[in-house]
Amino acid sequence: MYGVLPLLLGLQLTALCPIAAVEIYTSGALEAVNGTDVRLKCTFSSFAPVGDALTVTWNFRPRDGGREQFVFYYHMDPFRPMSGRFKDRVVWDGNPERYDVSIILWKLQFDDNGTYTCQVKNPPDVDVPFSEIFFLAVAIGSACAVMIIIVIVVVLFQHFRKRRWAKKADKDEEIK
């Protein structure tokens, strides 16, 4: 009986004290057009106040299953990548005081398709999950260019065909 009482008391105290954890929220899926900019939104909630120990890490895993790549890091100041596919293409757009740790990715390319992960650490919170954004860069920009070229070719073809018919009609009138 004496060994069970401390155990029960400990279980009750554990139930009364919430476990500190960060919860992360992202849009889940996102579509954008090649050549445009897109905001990768990531917000979080935390039992602890946001302080100098807050860190944010963004990573990317290609759609074809390649290795994970670094995108962005924040710890009191934003740190852009110095090399790699995201160099000069990513900028901090978050506000930690508002629990927003979003970034903007510039000049989207088709090979930016993949999964972006946002990980937030806010000590003393102990649970460090991450959240994913599944991203699809739609190749509408190049498809639009092809359609415009096709329209121009058709219009030019019609123009030259009408011109030829007009010349032929003029020759037929001269013969009469």
Backbone torsions as a table, in degrees:
resi	resn	phi	psi	omega
1	MET	NA	-40.1	-177.8
2	TYR	-70.3	-26.7	179.0
3	GLY	-78.5	-25.1	-177.7
4	VAL	-81.6	-34.3	-177.1
5	LEU	-60.1	-48.8	177.4
6	PRO	-62.5	-34.4	178.5
7	LEU	-64.5	-46.4	178.7
8	LEU	-64.3	-40.3	177.6
9	LEU	-62.9	-42.2	178.4
10	GLY	-63.4	-40.3	178.0
11	LEU	-65.3	-38.7	178.6
12	GLN	-66.7	-41.9	178.5
13	LEU	-65.0	-37.2	177.7
14	THR	-63.7	-39.0	179.6
15	ALA	-68.5	-30.4	-179.4
16	LEU	-77.7	-29.7	-177.9
17	CYS	-96.5	115.5	178.7
18	PRO	-68.9	146.4	177.3
19	ILE	-79.3	130.8	-179.5
20	ALA	-71.7	130.1	-179.4
21	ALA	-155.1	150.6	173.3
22	VAL	-95.5	134.9	172.6
23	GLU	-113.2	133.1	-174.7
24	ILE	-116.3	139.5	-177.9
25	TYR	-126.9	130.9	173.8
26	THR	-133.5	172.3	-178.5
27	SER	-73.1	-18.2	178.2
28	GLY	88.7	-54.5	179.0
29	ALA	-140.9	148.4	-174.3
30	LEU	-150.3	139.4	174.9
31	GLU	-124.3	145.6	178.5
32	ALA	-152.4	169.3	-177.3
33	VAL	-100.2	140.6	177.0
34	ASN	-53.9	141.5	177.4
35	GLY	86.3	-9.9	-179.9
36	THR	-97.0	178.1	176.5
37	ASP	-106.1	149.3	179.8
38	VAL	-138.0	141.3	176.5
39	ARG	-94.1	120.2	175.7
40	LEU	-92.3	101.8	-173.0
41	LYS	-83.9	133.1	176.4
42	CYS	-146.0	121.3	176.0
43	THR	-123.2	164.1	-177.6
44	PHE	-146.9	163.1	170.5
45	SER	-128.5	150.8	-175.5
46	SER	-150.9	144.8	175.2
47	PHE	-72.8	-29.5	-178.7
48	ALA	-88.3	147.5	175.1
49	PRO	-67.3	151.0	179.1
50	VAL	-70.9	127.7	-178.6
51	GLY	-134.1	-167.8	-178.4
52	ASP	-67.9	-15.8	-178.5
53	ALA	-85.0	-4.7	-179.9
54	LEU	-61.3	131.3	173.1
55	THR	-130.6	145.2	178.3
56	VAL	-129.9	131.6	177.9
57	THR	-127.1	127.5	173.7
58	TRP	-109.4	132.4	176.4
59	ASN	-130.5	164.6	-178.2
60	PHE	-133.6	135.5	173.8
61	ARG	-121.5	118.2	-176.9
62	PRO	-59.2	153.4	-179.3
63	ARG	-62.6	-32.9	-178.5
64	ASP	-80.5	2.7	173.3
65	GLY	91.3	18.3	177.2
66	GLY	-67.7	-174.8	-177.7
67	ARG	-74.8	154.3	-179.8
68	GLU	-67.1	141.5	-177.4
69	GLN	-125.0	147.2	177.9
70	PHE	-74.1	136.0	177.5
71	VAL	-112.5	-50.1	-172.1
72	PHE	-162.5	151.5	178.3
73	TYR	-139.6	140.5	177.4
74	TYR	-131.7	128.6	170.6
75	HIS	-151.4	96.1	-175.1
76	MET	69.6	-32.6	175.4
77	ASP	-139.2	152.6	176.6
78	PRO	-75.8	141.5	177.4
79	PHE	-122.9	106.9	178.4
80	ARG	-76.6	156.8	176.6
81	PRO	-68.3	140.1	-179.4
82	MET	-89.0	-14.5	179.4
83	SER	-154.2	176.1	177.0
84	GLY	93.1	-175.6	-172.8
85	ARG	-65.7	-23.2	-176.6
86	PHE	-100.5	3.9	178.7
87	LYS	-60.2	130.4	179.7
88	ASP	62.1	19.4	-179.9
89	ARG	-126.3	2.6	-177.9
90	VAL	-134.0	140.7	-178.8
91	VAL	-140.0	147.5	179.0
92	TRP	-70.8	132.8	177.3
93	ASP	-133.9	23.7	-176.4
94	GLY	-99.7	172.1	175.5
95	ASN	-145.1	94.8	-175.2
96	PRO	-56.8	-32.5	179.1
97	GLU	-63.5	-25.1	176.7
98	ARG	-101.5	13.8	177.8
99	TYR	61.2	33.3	179.4
100	ASP	-115.6	123.4	-179.0
101	VAL	-126.7	42.5	-176.5
102	SER	-79.1	159.6	175.0
103	ILE	-131.7	163.5	174.3
104	ILE	-116.9	131.6	176.8
105	LEU	-105.4	122.6	-176.5
106	TRP	-93.7	155.4	170.6
107	LYS	48.9	64.2	-177.5
108	LEU	-57.4	143.4	176.8
109	GLN	-123.4	158.0	-178.6
110	PHE	-61.4	-32.9	-179.4
111	ASP	-79.2	7.5	171.0
112	ASP	-82.5	-2.3	175.5
113	ASN	-60.7	134.3	178.3
114	GLY	157.3	-158.6	-177.2
115	THR	-114.6	124.5	177.0
116	TYR	-103.6	131.9	179.3
117	THR	-114.1	138.4	178.2
118	CYS	-115.1	121.8	179.6
119	GLN	-122.8	129.5	-178.1
120	VAL	-120.7	130.2	173.9
121	LYS	-119.9	124.7	-179.9
122	ASN	-133.3	79.9	-178.9
123	PRO	-55.7	142.5	15.4
124	PRO	-92.0	11.4	176.9
125	ASP	-55.9	136.0	-171.6
126	VAL	-98.9	-31.5	-178.4
127	ASP	-85.2	126.3	-175.7
128	VAL	-121.2	83.8	177.8
129	PRO	-83.9	-179.4	170.9
130	PHE	-138.2	163.6	178.8
131	SER	-128.0	148.8	-174.4
132	GLU	-114.4	146.9	170.7
133	ILE	-119.7	121.7	175.4
134	PHE	-89.4	121.2	-169.2
135	PHE	-118.2	134.8	177.4
136	LEU	-129.1	114.9	176.2
137	ALA	-89.6	108.0	-176.6
138	VAL	-80.3	136.8	-176.3
139	ALA	-85.8	48.0	-178.9
140	ILE	-73.7	-33.5	-178.6
141	GLY	-56.4	-48.1	-179.3
142	SER	-71.8	-33.2	177.8
143	ALA	-65.6	-38.2	177.3
144	CYS	-64.1	-41.5	179.3
145	ALA	-62.0	-42.7	178.4
146	VAL	-62.9	-42.6	179.3
147	MET	-63.6	-40.5	178.8
148	ILE	-63.5	-43.0	178.9
149	ILE	-62.4	-42.4	178.7
150	ILE	-62.1	-43.7	179.0
151	VAL	-62.0	-43.2	179.5
152	ILE	-62.2	-44.0	179.5
153	VAL	-61.9	-43.9	179.7
154	VAL	-63.8	-44.0	179.7
155	VAL	-62.8	-44.9	178.4
156	LEU	-63.0	-41.4	178.6
157	PHE	-59.8	-46.7	179.5
158	GLN	-62.8	-41.0	-179.4
159	HIS	-61.5	-48.7	-178.3
160	PHE	-69.3	-32.5	177.8
161	ARG	-66.6	-42.9	177.9
162	LYS	-64.8	-37.9	178.8
163	ARG	-62.9	-43.3	-179.9
164	ARG	-65.1	-41.4	178.6
165	TRP	-64.2	-38.1	179.2
166	ALA	-64.9	-42.4	178.2
167	LYS	-64.1	-40.9	-180.0
168	LYS	-65.4	-39.6	178.9
169	ALA	-65.7	-39.2	177.4
170	ASP	-62.9	-42.0	179.3
171	LYS	-65.2	-39.9	179.2
172	ASP	-63.9	-36.7	178.6
173	GLU	-69.8	-36.0	178.8
174	GLU	-66.6	-33.9	-179.0
175	ILE	-70.6	-34.0	-178.4
176	LYS	-71.5	NA	NA
